[in-house]
Amino acid sequence: MPGLQQMQQARELSVLRYGSPNFRHTFGAIAAGAEEFVGIRETFPRSRKYEPMNTLVLTNTSGEDVDLFINNENYMLIPAGVITSITDQAVWTLTIQNNDSTNVLAGEIRANLSRPPLTADEFYRLGLQPGG
């Protein structure tokens, strides 16, 4: 029977090989001047075995420009009506701050987080075999 360390190594290799499922968060209403914080571990307990998430697709269908904070650092402005993709960035927390003079309605901003699998080139650089 494999030991705990071997099981952990097998899980880590599986995450590298297959990535994570997609974790989707739909933001609620955000009043003018307010913000909504999302702790990835608390919001998606299943994400813990894949962390950190390193791919984020943010969809802002609202009419308001909002600020995105990643890991409590001001990351970028997300203009109204824009889909933004961020890769190769460890994401532990997200905050959307509405600095506009009007409210963002519930459901107008969505975040999709994942950890994609490594490419074959990345596997070879690590000295691993990409196949199952």
Beta strands, then each sheet from edge to edge (+ up, - down):
strand 1: 23-26
strand 2: 35-39
strand 3: 53-60
strand 4: 66-70
strand 5: 73-78
strand 6: 82-91
strand 7: 93-98
strand 8: 109-114
sheet 1: 1+ 8- 3+ 6-
sheet 2: 2+ 7- 4+ 5-
end
